[in-house]
Amino acid sequence: MTEPTKPGKTGKISQPREEPGLFDTIGSFPVWMLRIIDFFTPAFLIKRPPPPPQKKNPQS
């Protein structure tokens, strides 16, 4: 007997994304404007995901 395939698991290999060109747009913003905003934004205002939890080593 065969198991029916699920639509979410087709086994496609994702292609690496290419970086958009300077004169392309992302949504309604031109890429050059987004890069200028990113350049002038201070690091403390950029929200980064928390680092993954570290495994605790049991002390023997």
BAFI-3210 file (N, C-alpha, C; in Angstrom, 3 decimals, decimal comma, padded with zeros to 6 digits):
// residues 60
n [1|2|3|4|5|6|7|8|9|10|11|12|13|14|15|16|17|18|19|20|21|22|23|24|25|26|27|28|29|30|31|32|33|34|35|36|37|38|39|40|41|42|43|44|45|46|47|48|49|50|51|52|53|54|55|56|57|58|59|60]
n.u [000,829|000,452|001,360|-000,521|000,667|001,508|000,487|002,225|004,735|006,689|009,275|010,902|013,857|015,109|016,055|018,998|018,578|018,914|020,632|018,881|019,121|020,522|018,719|016,329|013,093|011,678|008,761|007,164|009,326|012,381|015,465|017,859|017,087|016,346|018,813|020,218|018,722|019,222|021,962|022,180|020,791|021,076|022,847|021,673|018,978|018,206|016,464|017,331|017,158|017,006|019,918|020,409|019,467|021,997|023,430|023,534|026,294|026,600|027,998|030,509]
n.v [-001,173|002,234|005,395|008,358|011,329|014,377|017,760|019,762|018,688|018,276|017,843|019,729|021,481|024,314|027,272|029,284|032,625|035,468|038,532|041,574|043,960|047,312|049,136|047,816|047,001|046,483|045,524|048,512|050,112|051,448|049,676|051,067|053,109|051,677|050,612|052,941|053,771|051,596|051,923|054,315|053,736|053,323|050,751|049,909|050,211|048,273|045,343|042,204|038,615|036,619|034,916|031,366|029,055|027,938|024,753|023,282|022,058|019,106|018,979|016,914]
n.w [000,000|-000,711|000,621|000,659|-000,903|000,676|000,086|001,022|001,222|-001,093|-001,733|-002,892|-003,722|-002,279|-003,926|-003,681|-002,628|-004,688|-004,231|-004,365|-007,042|-007,156|-008,231|-008,145|-006,699|-003,457|-002,395|-002,149|-001,970|-003,220|-003,591|-003,176|-001,436|000,852|001,573|002,262|004,478|006,164|006,518|008,014|010,330|013,770|015,595|017,994|017,608|015,861|015,757|016,767|016,498|019,505|020,802|020,294|022,896|025,116|025,698|028,849|030,536|032,331|035,521|036,736]
ca.u [000,000|001,221|000,858|-000,751|001,621|000,921|000,861|003,275|006,024|006,942|010,689|011,577|015,070|015,004|017,161|019,501|018,040|019,873|020,441|018,290|019,972|020,392|017,568|015,130|012,235|011,153|007,475|007,056|010,539|013,558|016,519|018,862|016,579|016,422|020,222|020,571|018,087|019,961|023,281|022,090|020,098|022,022|022,785|020,804|017,593|017,942|016,042|017,890|016,597|017,873|020,775|019,813|019,887|023,171|023,248|024,286|027,101|026,484|029,272|030,669]
ca.v [000,000|003,479|006,493|009,537|012,428|015,604|018,867|020,603|017,999|017,824|017,547|020,744|022,058|025,767|027,932|030,409|033,897|036,442|039,843|042,461|045,011|048,619|049,857|046,995|047,432|045,493|046,134|049,797|050,877|051,113|049,053|052,062|053,841|050,768|050,511|054,188|053,711|050,601|052,483|055,356|053,259|052,879|049,318|049,594|050,232|047,108|044,222|040,932|037,494|036,222|033,769|030,095|028,685|027,078|023,544|023,301|020,859|018,580|018,930|015,612]
ca.w [000,000|-000,767|001,442|-000,198|-000,686|001,195|-000,804|001,586|001,200|-002,452|-001,872|-003,713|-003,167|-002,393|-004,603|-002,894|-003,119|-005,181|-003,636|-005,377|-007,580|-006,532|-008,767|-008,004|-005,607|-002,530|-002,064|-002,834|-001,704|-004,019|-002,791|-002,773|-000,283|001,992|001,987|002,948|005,797|006,944|006,832|009,027|011,526|014,800|015,881|019,127|017,168|015,025|016,592|016,302|017,260|020,618|020,466|020,725|024,260|025,171|026,498|030,112|030,734|033,691|036,193|037,381]
c.u [000,880|000,534|000,638|000,232|000,883|001,371|002,000|004,654|006,280|008,405|011,428|012,798|014,987|016,268|017,682|018,997|019,164|019,582|019,894|019,271|019,658|019,138|016,308|014,281|011,861|009,868|007,345|008,293|011,661|014,674|017,545|018,402|016,655|017,858|020,691|019,976|018,842|021,326|023,215|021,378|021,116|021,789|021,823|019,315|017,214|017,643|016,561|017,263|017,541|018,729|020,121|020,307|021,071|022,890|024,116|025,027|026,924|027,867|029,388|031,633]
c.v [001,244|004,537|007,695|010,650|013,661|016,768|019,725|019,977|017,417|017,525|018,550|021,266|023,567|026,335|029,052|031,718|034,811|037,783|040,773|043,534|046,355|049,358|048,993|047,558|046,239|046,096|047,424|050,668|050,482|050,609|050,082|052,838|052,959|050,614|051,777|054,196|052,743|051,138|053,472|054,919|052,795|051,420|048,997|049,647|049,019|045,926|042,931|039,797|037,097|035,027|032,475|029,722|027,721|025,898|023,644|021,971|020,366|018,485|017,616|015,656]
c.w [000,000|000,078|000,548|000,134|-000,217|000,322|-000,268|001,494|-000,186|-002,695|-002,750|-002,982|-003,374|-003,030|-003,712|-003,503|-003,576|-004,516|-004,712|-005,813|-006,947|-006,997|-008,798|-006,871|-004,745|-002,001|-002,846|-002,624|-002,658|-003,104|-002,337|-001,545|000,977|002,491|002,697|004,353|006,697|007,379|007,992|010,312|012,546|015,172|017,017|018,757|016,323|015,930|015,976|017,099|018,385|020,225|020,957|022,119|024,216|026,066|027,741|030,248|032,170|034,328|036,942|038,528]
res [m|t|e|p|t|k|p|g|k|t|g|k|i|s|q|p|r|e|e|p|g|l|f|d|t|i|g|s|f|p|v|w|m|l|r|i|i|d|f|f|t|p|a|f|l|i|k|r|p|p|p|p|p|q|k|k|n|p|q|s]
***
